[in-house]
Amino acid sequence: MLVRMELSRILIRELNDLQVIELREVREDAGSGPQPLSEPRSFPIVIGLPEAHAIERRLKGVPIKRPQTHDLLANVVEALGAKLESISITDLSEQTYYATLDVRTREGESLHVDSRPSDAIALGIAQGVPIYVEDSVIEAAQEPG
């Protein structure tokens, strides 16, 4: 089952090659009365410095003179008449996360394009697309070790 998540924080340490983003479960109010008082689940993903800067730049809406890789891919998707609908983190294997860009073509076909989570988030964050994570991935990410 896919669970809606949001980027809750990004930690950038310039003197380190590895940066951290944290995803947190979005609690949707179904209007069905009081909800249980459990904390939303969250987990970190370690990413590289360039990807962290790209996510931060897109979050802040910082303009640049020439397209970076994530901008280029967004431009290609748009030029093809397609639309990025969501990002899905689908697997965690040997401490590596796997994600897809969930794209709808102009013909209405749904495509799931393999991606690193950091690239998918950098691409989707500026467009405000939802982030989904398989429940099994959230559970595995929270296991010690």
TIVO-2410 file (N, C-alpha, C; in nm, 3 decimals):
# residues 145
REC num residu      c1      c2      c3 atome chaine
REC   1      M   0.085  -0.118   0.000     N      A
REC   1      M   0.000   0.000   0.000    CA      A
REC   1      M   0.089   0.125   0.000     C      A
REC   2      L   0.054   0.220  -0.084     N      A
REC   2      L   0.129   0.346  -0.089    CA      A
REC   2      L   0.080   0.441   0.019     C      A
REC   3      V   0.173   0.506   0.086     N      A
REC   3      V   0.144   0.601   0.194    CA      A
REC   3      V   0.192   0.738   0.149     C      A
REC   4      R   0.108   0.839   0.165     N      A
REC   4      R   0.147   0.977   0.129    CA      A
REC   4      R   0.248   1.029   0.230     C      A
REC   5      M   0.357   1.085   0.177     N      A
REC   5      M   0.464   1.140   0.259    CA      A
REC   5      M   0.493   1.282   0.212     C      A
REC   6      E   0.568   1.355   0.295     N      A
REC   6      E   0.612   1.489   0.257    CA      A
REC   6      E   0.758   1.506   0.298     C      A
REC   7      L   0.824   1.595   0.228     N      A
REC   7      L   0.961   1.629   0.265    CA      A
REC   7      L   0.952   1.716   0.390     C      A
REC   8      S   0.999   1.663   0.502     N      A
REC   8      S   0.985   1.738   0.626    CA      A
REC   8      S   1.107   1.822   0.659     C      A
REC   9      R   1.225   1.777   0.610     N      A
REC   9      R   1.344   1.860   0.632    CA      A
REC   9      R   1.457   1.812   0.544     C      A
REC  10      I   1.550   1.902   0.526     N      A
REC  10      I   1.671   1.872   0.449    CA      A
REC  10      I   1.788   1.924   0.531     C      A
REC  11      L   1.887   1.838   0.553     N      A
REC  11      L   2.003   1.875   0.633    CA      A
REC  11      L   2.124   1.880   0.541     C      A
REC  12      I   2.179   1.998   0.524     N      A
REC  12      I   2.296   2.016   0.438    CA      A
REC  12      I   2.415   2.054   0.524     C      A
REC  13      R   2.519   1.973   0.513     N      A
REC  13      R   2.645   1.999   0.583    CA      A
REC  13      R   2.752   2.010   0.475     C      A
REC  14      E   2.792   2.129   0.446     N      A
REC  14      E   2.883   2.157   0.334    CA      A
REC  14      E   3.013   2.079   0.339     C      A
REC  15      L   3.059   2.042   0.458     N      A
REC  15      L   3.188   1.974   0.471    CA      A
REC  15      L   3.175   1.823   0.459     C      A
REC  16      N   3.058   1.775   0.425     N      A
REC  16      N   3.033   1.632   0.415    CA      A
REC  16      N   2.972   1.602   0.279     C      A
REC  17      D   3.013   1.494   0.216     N      A
REC  17      D   2.956   1.457   0.086    CA      A
REC  17      D   2.815   1.401   0.097     C      A
REC  18      L   2.781   1.345   0.212     N      A
REC  18      L   2.650   1.284   0.230    CA      A
REC  18      L   2.557   1.375   0.309     C      A
REC  19      Q   2.441   1.401   0.252     N      A
REC  19      Q   2.342   1.488   0.313    CA      A
REC  19      Q   2.219   1.403   0.347     C      A
REC  20      V   2.123   1.462   0.418     N      A
REC  20      V   2.006   1.385   0.461    CA      A
REC  20      V   1.879   1.463   0.431     C      A
REC  21      I   1.783   1.391   0.372     N      A
REC  21      I   1.647   1.444   0.365    CA      A
REC  21      I   1.561   1.352   0.450     C      A
REC  22      E   1.457   1.408   0.506     N      A
REC  22      E   1.367   1.328   0.588    CA      A
REC  22      E   1.227   1.337   0.531     C      A
REC  23      L   1.164   1.222   0.516     N      A
REC  23      L   1.025   1.215   0.472    CA      A
REC  23      L   0.938   1.181   0.592     C      A
REC  24      R   0.821   1.245   0.598     N      A
REC  24      R   0.729   1.224   0.709    CA      A
REC  24      R   0.591   1.192   0.654     C      A
REC  25      E   0.525   1.099   0.718     N      A
REC  25      E   0.391   1.057   0.678    CA      A
REC  25      E   0.293   1.174   0.689     C      A
REC  26      V   0.209   1.189   0.588     N      A
REC  26      V   0.105   1.292   0.589    CA      A
REC  26      V  -0.020   1.229   0.647     C      A
REC  27      R  -0.072   1.291   0.750     N      A
REC  27      R  -0.195   1.242   0.812    CA      A
REC  27      R  -0.311   1.316   0.750     C      A
REC  28      E  -0.390   1.246   0.673     N      A
REC  28      E  -0.506   1.306   0.606    CA      A
REC  28      E  -0.625   1.300   0.701     C      A
REC  29      D  -0.691   1.413   0.720     N      A
REC  29      D  -0.809   1.418   0.805    CA      A
REC  29      D  -0.929   1.372   0.725     C      A
REC  30      A  -0.981   1.257   0.762     N      A
REC  30      A  -1.095   1.201   0.690    CA      A
REC  30      A  -1.227   1.256   0.742     C      A
REC  31      G  -1.221   1.345   0.841     N      A
REC  31      G  -1.343   1.402   0.896    CA      A
REC  31      G  -1.426   1.300   0.972     C      A
REC  32      S  -1.361   1.196   1.020     N      A
REC  32      S  -1.435   1.088   1.088    CA      A
REC  32      S  -1.416   1.094   1.239     C      A
REC  33      G  -1.403   1.212   1.293     N      A
REC  33      G  -1.391   1.226   1.437    CA      A
REC  33      G  -1.246   1.222   1.482     C      A
REC  34      P  -1.226   1.202   1.613     N      A
REC  34      P  -1.090   1.204   1.669    CA      A
REC  34      P  -1.002   1.096   1.608     C      A
REC  35      Q  -0.878   1.133   1.577     N      A
REC  35      Q  -0.780   1.041   1.523    CA      A
REC  35      Q  -0.689   0.992   1.636     C      A
REC  36      P  -0.634   0.872   1.622     N      A
REC  36      P  -0.539   0.824   1.724    CA      A
REC  36      P  -0.421   0.920   1.736     C      A
REC  37      L  -0.368   0.930   1.856     N      A
REC  37      L  -0.260   1.025   1.883    CA      A
REC  37      L  -0.122   0.964   1.860     C      A
REC  38      S  -0.105   0.889   1.754     N      A
REC  38      S   0.027   0.834   1.723    CA      A
REC  38      S   0.105   0.934   1.639     C      A
REC  39      E   0.236   0.929   1.652     N      A
REC  39      E   0.323   1.017   1.574    CA      A
REC  39      E   0.325   0.970   1.429     C      A
REC  40      P   0.329   1.064   1.335     N      A
REC  40      P   0.347   1.023   1.196    CA      A
REC  40      P   0.482   0.955   1.179     C      A
REC  41      R   0.488   0.853   1.098     N      A
REC  41      R   0.615   0.784   1.074    CA      A
REC  41      R   0.704   0.871   0.986     C      A
REC  42      S   0.833   0.857   1.006     N      A
REC  42      S   0.928   0.932   0.924    CA      A
REC  42      S   1.055   0.849   0.910     C      A
REC  43      F   1.135   0.884   0.810     N      A
REC  43      F   1.263   0.817   0.793    CA      A
REC  43      F   1.354   0.905   0.710     C      A
REC  44      P   1.486   0.890   0.732     N      A
REC  44      P   1.584   0.968   0.655    CA      A
REC  44      P   1.630   0.892   0.531     C      A
REC  45      I   1.673   0.969   0.432     N      A
REC  45      I   1.739   0.914   0.313    CA      A
REC  45      I   1.868   0.993   0.296     C      A
REC  46      V   1.979   0.923   0.286     N      A
REC  46      V   2.108   0.986   0.264    CA      A
REC  46      V   2.123   1.014   0.114     C      A
REC  47      I   2.159   1.137   0.080     N      A
REC  47      I   2.175   1.178  -0.060    CA      A
REC  47      I   2.307   1.252  -0.076     C      A
REC  48      G   2.343   1.281  -0.198     N      A
REC  48      G   2.466   1.355  -0.227    CA      A
REC  48      G   2.445   1.506  -0.215     C      A
REC  49      L   2.555   1.578  -0.204     N      A
REC  49      L   2.551   1.723  -0.191    CA      A
REC  49      L   2.486   1.792  -0.312     C      A
REC  50      P   2.519   1.753  -0.436     N      A
REC  50      P   2.455   1.820  -0.550    CA      A
REC  50      P   2.303   1.804  -0.551     C      A
REC  51      E   2.255   1.684  -0.514     N      A
REC  51      E   2.111   1.661  -0.510    CA      A
REC  51      E   2.046   1.742  -0.399     C      A
REC  52      A   2.114   1.751  -0.284     N      A
REC  52      A   2.062   1.830  -0.173    CA      A
REC  52      A   2.050   1.977  -0.213     C      A
REC  53      H   2.152   2.028  -0.282     N      A
REC  53      H   2.146   2.168  -0.328    CA      A
REC  53      H   2.034   2.187  -0.430     C      A
REC  54      A   2.015   2.090  -0.518     N      A
REC  54      A   1.909   2.100  -0.619    CA      A
REC  54      A   1.771   2.103  -0.551     C      A
REC  55      I   1.751   2.018  -0.451     N      A
REC  55      I   1.623   2.017  -0.379    CA      A
REC  55      I   1.603   2.150  -0.307     C      A
REC  56      E   1.707   2.196  -0.238     N      A
REC  56      E   1.697   2.322  -0.165    CA      A
REC  56      E   1.667   2.439  -0.259     C      A
REC  57      R   1.735   2.444  -0.373     N      A
REC  57      R   1.714   2.551  -0.470    CA      A
REC  57      R   1.571   2.550  -0.521     C      A
REC  58      R   1.521   2.431  -0.552     N      A
REC  58      R   1.384   2.420  -0.604    CA      A
REC  58      R   1.281   2.453  -0.496     C      A
REC  59      L   1.308   2.415  -0.372     N      A
REC  59      L   1.218   2.449  -0.260    CA      A
REC  59      L   1.206   2.601  -0.244     C      A
REC  60      K   1.318   2.667  -0.256     N      A
REC  60      K   1.322   2.813  -0.235    CA      A
REC  60      K   1.287   2.891  -0.361     C      A
REC  61      G   1.274   2.822  -0.475     N      A
REC  61      G   1.241   2.891  -0.600    CA      A
REC  61      G   1.354   2.980  -0.649     C      A
REC  62      V   1.477   2.942  -0.622     N      A
REC  62      V   1.593   3.022  -0.663    CA      A
REC  62      V   1.613   3.006  -0.814     C      A
REC  63      P   1.607   3.115  -0.889     N      A
REC  63      P   1.626   3.104  -1.034    CA      A
REC  63      P   1.774   3.085  -1.069     C      A
REC  64      I   1.796   3.017  -1.180     N      A
REC  64      I   1.932   3.000  -1.231    CA      A
REC  64      I   1.931   3.039  -1.379     C      A
REC  65      K   2.050   3.070  -1.432     N      A
REC  65      K   2.058   3.118  -1.571    CA      A
REC  65      K   2.037   3.007  -1.672     C      A
REC  66      R   2.089   2.888  -1.645     N      A
REC  66      R   2.079   2.775  -1.739    CA      A
REC  66      R   2.019   2.655  -1.667     C      A
REC  67      P   1.945   2.571  -1.739     N      A
REC  67      P   1.882   2.455  -1.675    CA      A
REC  67      P   1.984   2.356  -1.619     C      A
REC  68      Q   1.959   2.312  -1.499     N      A
REC  68      Q   2.035   2.202  -1.441    CA      A
REC  68      Q   1.967   2.072  -1.484     C      A
REC  69      T   2.023   1.959  -1.448     N      A
REC  69      T   1.972   1.829  -1.494    CA      A
REC  69      T   1.824   1.810  -1.461     C      A
REC  70      H   1.784   1.845  -1.340     N      A
REC  70      H   1.643   1.825  -1.301    CA      A
REC  70      H   1.551   1.920  -1.379     C      A
REC  71      D   1.599   2.040  -1.406     N      A
REC  71      D   1.522   2.134  -1.486    CA      A
REC  71      D   1.508   2.082  -1.629     C      A
REC  72      L   1.617   2.027  -1.682     N      A
REC  72      L   1.617   1.973  -1.817    CA      A
REC  72      L   1.513   1.860  -1.828     C      A
REC  73      L   1.513   1.770  -1.733     N      A
REC  73      L   1.416   1.660  -1.738    CA      A
REC  73      L   1.273   1.711  -1.727     C      A
REC  74      A   1.249   1.809  -1.641     N      A
REC  74      A   1.115   1.868  -1.631    CA      A
REC  74      A   1.074   1.931  -1.763     C      A
REC  75      N   1.168   1.998  -1.829     N      A
REC  75      N   1.140   2.059  -1.959    CA      A
REC  75      N   1.109   1.955  -2.066     C      A
REC  76      V   1.180   1.842  -2.064     N      A
REC  76      V   1.156   1.735  -2.161    CA      A
REC  76      V   1.018   1.674  -2.139     C      A
REC  77      V   0.983   1.645  -2.015     N      A
REC  77      V   0.850   1.589  -1.985    CA      A
REC  77      V   0.742   1.683  -2.037     C      A
REC  78      E   0.756   1.811  -2.008     N      A
REC  78      E   0.658   1.910  -2.053    CA      A
REC  78      E   0.654   1.921  -2.206     C      A
REC  79      A   0.770   1.923  -2.270     N      A
REC  79      A   0.776   1.935  -2.416    CA      A
REC  79      A   0.711   1.816  -2.486     C      A
REC  80      L   0.713   1.700  -2.421     N      A
REC  80      L   0.650   1.580  -2.478    CA      A
REC  80      L   0.500   1.575  -2.449     C      A
REC  81      G   0.449   1.678  -2.381     N      A
REC  81      G   0.306   1.682  -2.351    CA      A
REC  81      G   0.266   1.592  -2.237     C      A
REC  82      A   0.363   1.548  -2.160     N      A
REC  82      A   0.336   1.461  -2.046    CA      A
REC  82      A   0.332   1.543  -1.917     C      A
REC  83      K   0.293   1.477  -1.808     N      A
REC  83      K   0.285   1.546  -1.680    CA      A
REC  83      K   0.334   1.454  -1.569     C      A
REC  84      L   0.423   1.507  -1.485     N      A
REC  84      L   0.466   1.433  -1.367    CA      A
REC  84      L   0.353   1.438  -1.267     C      A
REC  85      E   0.299   1.321  -1.231     N      A
REC  85      E   0.184   1.316  -1.141    CA      A
REC  85      E   0.223   1.292  -0.996     C      A
REC  86      S   0.326   1.210  -0.974     N      A
REC  86      S   0.369   1.179  -0.838    CA      A
REC  86      S   0.507   1.114  -0.842     C      A
REC  87      I   0.560   1.096  -0.723     N      A
REC  87      I   0.686   1.026  -0.701    CA      A
REC  87      I   0.653   0.910  -0.609     C      A
REC  88      S   0.704   0.793  -0.640     N      A
REC  88      S   0.681   0.677  -0.553    CA      A
REC  88      S   0.814   0.614  -0.515     C      A
REC  89      I   0.834   0.594  -0.385     N      A
REC  89      I   0.950   0.519  -0.338    CA      A
REC  89      I   0.899   0.379  -0.314     C      A
REC  90      T   0.952   0.287  -0.393     N      A
REC  90      T   0.890   0.155  -0.405    CA      A
REC  90      T   0.963   0.041  -0.338     C      A
REC  91      D   1.092   0.061  -0.307     N      A
REC  91      D   1.168  -0.052  -0.253    CA      A
REC  91      D   1.287  -0.001  -0.174     C      A
REC  92      L   1.331  -0.084  -0.081     N      A
REC  92      L   1.454  -0.061  -0.005    CA      A
REC  92      L   1.527  -0.195  -0.004     C      A
REC  93      S   1.643  -0.199  -0.067     N      A
REC  93      S   1.719  -0.322  -0.076    CA      A
REC  93      S   1.866  -0.292  -0.053     C      A
REC  94      E   1.927  -0.363   0.041     N      A
REC  94      E   2.067  -0.344   0.075    CA      A
REC  94      E   2.098  -0.196   0.101     C      A
REC  95      Q   2.012  -0.132   0.177     N      A
REC  95      Q   2.024   0.008   0.219    CA      A
REC  95      Q   2.018   0.106   0.103     C      A
REC  96      T   1.961   0.065  -0.010     N      A
REC  96      T   1.942   0.153  -0.125    CA      A
REC  96      T   1.793   0.165  -0.152     C      A
REC  97      Y   1.747   0.290  -0.162     N      A
REC  97      Y   1.607   0.316  -0.193    CA      A
REC  97      Y   1.587   0.322  -0.344     C      A
REC  98      Y   1.471   0.275  -0.389     N      A
REC  98      Y   1.436   0.277  -0.530    CA      A
REC  98      Y   1.307   0.357  -0.546     C      A
REC  99      A   1.302   0.437  -0.651     N      A
REC  99      A   1.184   0.523  -0.671    CA      A
REC  99      A   1.145   0.523  -0.817     C      A
REC 100      T   1.026   0.576  -0.843     N      A
REC 100      T   0.981   0.598  -0.980    CA      A
REC 100      T   0.924   0.738  -0.993     C      A
REC 101      L   0.938   0.792  -1.113     N      A
REC 101      L   0.865   0.911  -1.153    CA      A
REC 101      L   0.737   0.860  -1.215     C      A
REC 102      D   0.624   0.901  -1.164     N      A
REC 102      D   0.495   0.855  -1.215    CA      A
REC 102      D   0.442   0.961  -1.310     C      A
REC 103      V   0.449   0.929  -1.439     N      A
REC 103      V   0.423   1.026  -1.546    CA      A
REC 103      V   0.299   0.983  -1.624     C      A
REC 104      R   0.217   1.081  -1.660     N      A
REC 104      R   0.101   1.058  -1.746    CA      A
REC 104      R   0.131   1.120  -1.881     C      A
REC 105      T   0.123   1.038  -1.988     N      A
REC 105      T   0.148   1.089  -2.122    CA      A
REC 105      T   0.027   1.165  -2.174     C      A
REC 106      R   0.045   1.238  -2.283     N      A
REC 106      R  -0.069   1.312  -2.340    CA      A
REC 106      R  -0.178   1.217  -2.387     C      A
REC 107      E  -0.143   1.091  -2.416     N      A
REC 107      E  -0.241   0.991  -2.458    CA      A
REC 107      E  -0.311   0.927  -2.338     C      A
REC 108      G  -0.269   0.963  -2.217     N      A
REC 108      G  -0.331   0.910  -2.096    CA      A
REC 108      G  -0.264   0.787  -2.039     C      A
REC 109      E  -0.154   0.745  -2.102     N      A
REC 109      E  -0.083   0.627  -2.052    CA      A
REC 109      E  -0.005   0.663  -1.926     C      A
REC 110      S  -0.005   0.574  -1.828     N      A
REC 110      S   0.069   0.594  -1.704    CA      A
REC 110      S   0.204   0.523  -1.715     C      A
REC 111      L   0.312   0.598  -1.695     N      A
REC 111      L   0.448   0.543  -1.701    CA      A
REC 111      L   0.512   0.554  -1.564     C      A
REC 112      H   0.594   0.456  -1.530     N      A
REC 112      H   0.669   0.458  -1.405    CA      A
REC 112      H   0.817   0.448  -1.442     C      A
REC 113      V   0.887   0.560  -1.434     N      A
REC 113      V   1.026   0.570  -1.479    CA      A
REC 113      V   1.119   0.555  -1.359     C      A
REC 114      D   1.211   0.459  -1.367     N      A
REC 114      D   1.307   0.432  -1.260    CA      A
REC 114      D   1.387   0.558  -1.228     C      A
REC 115      S   1.406   0.584  -1.099     N      A
REC 115      S   1.477   0.705  -1.057    CA      A
REC 115      S   1.536   0.685  -0.918     C      A
REC 116      R   1.640   0.761  -0.889     N      A
REC 116      R   1.685   0.770  -0.750    CA      A
REC 116      R   1.586   0.859  -0.676     C      A
REC 117      P   1.556   0.831  -0.551     N      A
REC 117      P   1.462   0.917  -0.478    CA      A
REC 117      P   1.503   1.064  -0.474     C      A
REC 118      S   1.634   1.090  -0.459     N      A
REC 118      S   1.679   1.229  -0.452    CA      A
REC 118      S   1.651   1.303  -0.582     C      A
REC 119      D   1.673   1.237  -0.696     N      A
REC 119      D   1.645   1.300  -0.825    CA      A
REC 119      D   1.495   1.321  -0.843     C      A
REC 120      A   1.417   1.221  -0.806     N      A
REC 120      A   1.271   1.232  -0.818    CA      A
REC 120      A   1.219   1.347  -0.734     C      A
REC 121      I   1.267   1.360  -0.612     N      A
REC 121      I   1.222   1.467  -0.524    CA      A
REC 121      I   1.267   1.602  -0.577     C      A
REC 122      A   1.390   1.612  -0.625     N      A
REC 122      A   1.438   1.738  -0.682    CA      A
REC 122      A   1.352   1.779  -0.802     C      A
REC 123      L   1.313   1.683  -0.882     N      A
REC 123      L   1.229   1.712  -0.998    CA      A
REC 123      L   1.088   1.751  -0.956     C      A
REC 124      G   1.030   1.677  -0.864     N      A
REC 124      G   0.890   1.697  -0.829    CA      A
REC 124      G   0.860   1.806  -0.729     C      A
REC 125      I   0.958   1.846  -0.649     N      A
REC 125      I   0.931   1.939  -0.540    CA      A
REC 125      I   0.883   2.075  -0.591     C      A
REC 126      A   0.939   2.122  -0.698     N      A
REC 126      A   0.900   2.253  -0.751    CA      A
REC 126      A   0.759   2.249  -0.811     C      A
REC 127      Q   0.716   2.131  -0.856     N      A
REC 127      Q   0.584   2.117  -0.916    CA      A
REC 127      Q   0.478   2.078  -0.813     C      A
REC 128      G   0.520   2.056  -0.691     N      A
REC 128      G   0.425   2.024  -0.584    CA      A
REC 128      G   0.357   1.890  -0.602     C      A
REC 129      V   0.425   1.794  -0.665     N      A
REC 129      V   0.362   1.664  -0.683    CA      A
REC 129      V   0.372   1.583  -0.554     C      A
REC 130      P   0.274   1.497  -0.529     N      A
REC 130      P   0.278   1.417  -0.406    CA      A
REC 130      P   0.388   1.312  -0.409     C      A
REC 131      I   0.435   1.279  -0.290     N      A
REC 131      I   0.535   1.175  -0.271    CA      A
REC 131      I   0.465   1.059  -0.200     C      A
REC 132      Y   0.480   0.940  -0.257     N      A
REC 132      Y   0.423   0.820  -0.196    CA      A
REC 132      Y   0.535   0.722  -0.166     C      A
REC 133      V   0.518   0.646  -0.057     N      A
REC 133      V   0.616   0.546  -0.019    CA      A
REC 133      V   0.541   0.418   0.015     C      A
REC 134      E   0.590   0.306  -0.036     N      A
REC 134      E   0.532   0.177  -0.002    CA      A
REC 134      E   0.542   0.157   0.149     C      A
REC 135      D   0.433   0.109   0.208     N      A
REC 135      D   0.429   0.086   0.353    CA      A
REC 135      D   0.543  -0.006   0.397     C      A
REC 136      S   0.574  -0.107   0.317     N      A
REC 136      S   0.682  -0.199   0.352    CA      A
REC 136      S   0.817  -0.129   0.357     C      A
REC 137      V   0.836  -0.025   0.275     N      A
REC 137      V   0.960   0.052   0.275    CA      A
REC 137      V   0.971   0.133   0.404     C      A
REC 138      I   0.861   0.193   0.446     N      A
REC 138      I   0.860   0.271   0.572    CA      A
REC 138      I   0.896   0.180   0.689     C      A
REC 139      E   0.833   0.061   0.691     N      A
REC 139      E   0.860  -0.033   0.799    CA      A
REC 139      E   1.006  -0.077   0.797     C      A
REC 140      A   1.059  -0.110   0.680     N      A
REC 140      A   1.198  -0.156   0.670    CA      A
REC 140      A   1.295  -0.044   0.707     C      A
REC 141      A   1.262   0.080   0.674     N      A
REC 141      A   1.350   0.192   0.706    CA      A
REC 141      A   1.358   0.218   0.855     C      A
REC 142      Q   1.257   0.176   0.928     N      A
REC 142      Q   1.254   0.201   1.071    CA      A
REC 142      Q   1.315   0.088   1.153     C      A
REC 143      E   1.352  -0.022   1.086     N      A
REC 143      E   1.415  -0.133   1.155    CA      A
REC 143      E   1.559  -0.097   1.189     C      A
REC 144      P   1.604  -0.133   1.309     N      A
REC 144      P   1.743  -0.103   1.345    CA      A
REC 144      P   1.840  -0.183   1.258     C      A
REC 145      G   1.954  -0.120   1.233     N      A
REC 145      G   2.058  -0.193   1.160    CA      A
REC 145      G   2.078  -0.139   1.030     C      A
***
